[in-house]
Amino acid sequence: MSIAKLARRVVRALTPYQSARRIGGNGHVWLNANEAPRATPFSVESSKFNRYPECQPTQVVDGYAAYAGVNADQVLVSRGADEAIELLIRTFCEAGEDQILICPPTYGMYAISAETCGVGIVEQPLTADRQPDWPAIRDALSEVKLVFLCSPNNPTGDLVGRDGLIALLEAARDRAIVVVDEAYIEFCPAASVVDLLARFPNLVVTRTLSKAFALAGIRCGFTLATPEVIALLAKVIAPYPIADPVAQIAAQALTPVGLALMQERVLELNAQKAALKSTLIELPCVREIFEDKGNFILVRFVDGARVFAAMKAAGIILRDFSTKPGLGDSIRITVGYQDEMDAVLDILRGLSVDGISADSLTAQKGSAGKTPTGTAPASRL
Ligand SMILES: *Cc1c(COP(=O)(O)O)cnc(C)c1O
């Protein structure tokens, strides 16, 4: 008998998450995982490494609560936002019985975590203007325990409309929890929905230090919710989820100095993003540019496979979304610093002069051509 037969049915059937790090390959310009382009130096102190760490390191909890504008009992620290997603599913969904709702195309881990937990998935694709399909989600509320929304959405970069969210939270009161994943919210802080936590006990917001804070390598994320929800999650989380060096570094990142560094980085990257976008709009090989609220831009090219291959050959690793529904020829580019953006644009300019352009494609297909504001030609994503 093969050992694999002993594994749970869902595990045998599972396709694991294709993380950027797993599928990366060889490159010297890494723009496929929405990481920050450079690390900030931190130092750790080892005198307590013989002891188990605090389950919820006080300095980190207090620091994040102050930064996010909530009370300490509304914060849970976890091993990245990914652990928060799984904890929510394990805490609220009965295996083999309950379901979550997702709005594809969106972040892949909601579905993967549900699958590994034996929890069903209801899909309500984004509408043509890439918003959650509010009426369809409301109709599905009796079938689901958790609704996962992502704002800014990875990979499309759109924000979730606030009015629609509020109406959903009202409709879902006492019925379902609405999770808003704000992994990229530092790039557009005014769009946060954390203020709604005071009005809606069924709202949960997830955050991370992996993106704007440039700390993907330490694995540190947060759940913000009512004290009641936090207490439930705290029953399920492992006894020592946050390694002491992680807690030390996170605490430093959340000091006023650490926060100022993060905000500087955001300003710089947002400026790079604006420059990249204005150049992309001019290039004939570009067909459509999606929303840009995160630290990445999803671009629909005239020939996505050709762009991806040319980048790869030049050692520039991007993330291909062309196989996702409604995202044919689309590639996500993480915003980096000037040298990295120049490397990307050099390749694209090279591709743009040698024939295939949106104009020639438009002539062939009679399609609408480039839509820089991000109005998707596909009817549904
Ligand atoms: C990167 C990302 C995460 C994962 O964050 P970690 O803290 O690194 O686990 C969660 N949600 C979205 C939308 C992301 O893009």
The ligand as an SDF file (V2000), in Angstrom:
LIG
                    3D

 15 15  0  0  0  0  0  0  0  0999 V2000
    0.3580   38.6700    0.2000 C   0  0  0  0  0  0  0  0  0  0  0  0
   -1.0560   38.5230    0.5790 C   0  0  0  0  0  0  0  0  0  0  0  0
   -1.4360   37.9030    1.7770 C   0  0  0  0  0  0  0  0  0  0  0  0
   -0.4670   37.1140    2.6150 C   0  0  0  0  0  0  0  0  0  0  0  0
    0.1490   37.8180    3.5420 O   0  0  0  0  0  0  0  0  0  0  0  0
    1.2060   37.0990    4.4990 P   0  0  0  0  0  0  0  0  0  0  0  0
    1.1190   37.9560    5.7200 O   0  0  0  0  0  0  0  0  0  0  0  0
    2.5270   37.1650    3.8220 O   0  0  0  0  0  0  0  0  0  0  0  0
    0.7480   35.7130    4.7720 O   0  0  0  0  0  0  0  0  0  0  0  0
   -2.7650   37.9020    2.1370 C   0  0  0  0  0  0  0  0  0  0  0  0
   -3.6940   38.4500    1.3350 N   0  0  0  0  0  0  0  0  0  0  0  0
   -3.3620   39.0230    0.1750 C   0  0  0  0  0  0  0  0  0  0  0  0
   -4.4250   39.6220   -0.6790 C   0  0  0  0  0  0  0  0  0  0  0  0
   -2.0450   39.0590   -0.2510 C   0  0  0  0  0  0  0  0  0  0  0  0
   -1.7390   39.5660   -1.4490 O   0  0  0  0  0  0  0  0  0  0  0  0
  1  2  1  0
  2  3  1  0
  2 14  2  0
  3  4  1  0
  3 10  2  0
  4  5  1  0
  5  6  1  0
  6  7  2  0
  6  8  1  0
  6  9  1  0
 10 11  1  0
 11 12  2  0
 12 13  1  0
 12 14  1  0
 14 15  1  0
M  END
$$$$
